[in-house]
């Protein structure tokens, strides 16, 4: 039997006119908007809390100490990018397609995968920091091993539970976990900063404690689960078919664009990391919609793929690209017009020399917004290989030019290089998505013609 997602939209409108008028289709349109608004509100809370926290720390710490914090947090974000590739992306690609009777075993297996991964990541973080005291004693970060591993474990668990709620259409509960986590974190950080007790270890422990609070407060809302080895193996293998391209991609991603970020402190010291982070804190306001969309667009694209086929998914992807690409372009233009005002408002006169860096970060976000609908479309098609194959070209570009760009052009060269990396990525993934849609439509059309011929006979 041919499924709805295999039938071109034009054929559906002729053969199944009830589909476009159905209660499900109309309800889906309403729910989609509600989920997007809730996701954007949630991401506004997360991005706003992160922005205020970073501004407080940038003011309280010296430039070198804040640079160490920025580098330490890069390690946590790297662990989260692996979690996103191995667990979250497969979950939002496969989870919305599960039937009711399959959900307990599916989400039970996903939760088990998450717990194992988070514990492993925290352990590796602890060992790595402790080893740094032997091989890089001049860094002086050995005392951060335990608080950094604790922050890693808590951050990964809390991020997973909020992604689960978005995947299952429970945006309000995702908001609750972030309210518990971030609205308790902010006043504590504010208090230690202005009571002159701000230390890196203290800040990491605060992040760990508040993230654990957000995770455990919302775990009672995780749906009933069942665990058995056979289901776990089946689900793991299905996830692996998606994530086998994305897990190596996470490593290559950090070896592509982040080679430019890592080149900056090599030539200019930890102060360069602080300057880049300070500029990023301002332009990262765009994360309110970029990461908010990333919470709902992949899952919604997968749902539409199931209900309306490629045509419905593609229509949704185009709408996201046009609407939010325009919003990002306007935002980046405003940043480019008033960089000095934004830097002075946030940090006083400490980072006023970084005006060109802030402008280039705005340009970078224009490239970044393009990736959200493209990746969501590929994930809905369960076709992630192109994301992997884009990275060898990006790594070659970064490996060849990160050093020369940073050495000759300074921090401006770092941002120009990162923009170049994103341009390569969007080009490769965009072409692959277009070709895959064409192939899927042609295959569906041929199957429909074959099925129609059999019925006529």
HELIX and SHEET records of a PDB file:
HELIX    1   1 UNK A    4  UNK A    6  5                                   3    
HELIX    2   2 UNK A    9  UNK A   15  1                                   7    
HELIX    3   3 UNK A   18  UNK A   21  1                                   4    
HELIX    4   4 UNK A   23  UNK A   60  1                                  38    
HELIX    5   5 UNK A   63  UNK A   83  1                                  21    
HELIX    6   6 UNK A   84  UNK A   88  3                                   5    
HELIX    7   7 UNK A   89  UNK A   94  1                                   6    
HELIX    8   8 UNK A   95  UNK A   97  5                                   3    
HELIX    9   9 UNK A  100  UNK A  102  5                                   3    
HELIX   10  10 UNK A  103  UNK A  135  1                                  33    
HELIX   11  11 UNK A  137  UNK A  139  5                                   3    
HELIX   12  12 UNK A  142  UNK A  144  5                                   3    
HELIX   13  13 UNK A  145  UNK A  167  1                                  23    
HELIX   14  14 UNK A  171  UNK A  194  1                                  24    
HELIX   15  15 UNK A  200  UNK A  218  1                                  19    
HELIX   16  16 UNK A  219  UNK A  221  5                                   3    
HELIX   17  17 UNK A  229  UNK A  254  1                                  26    
HELIX   18  18 UNK A  257  UNK A  268  1                                  12    
HELIX   19  19 UNK A  270  UNK A  283  1                                  14    
HELIX   20  20 UNK A  284  UNK A  286  5                                   3    
HELIX   21  21 UNK A  287  UNK A  337  1                                  51    
HELIX   22  22 UNK A  339  UNK A  347  1                                   9    
HELIX   23  23 UNK A  352  UNK A  354  5                                   3    
HELIX   24  24 UNK A  355  UNK A  380  1                                  26    
HELIX   25  25 UNK A  385  UNK A  456  1                                  72    
END                                                                             
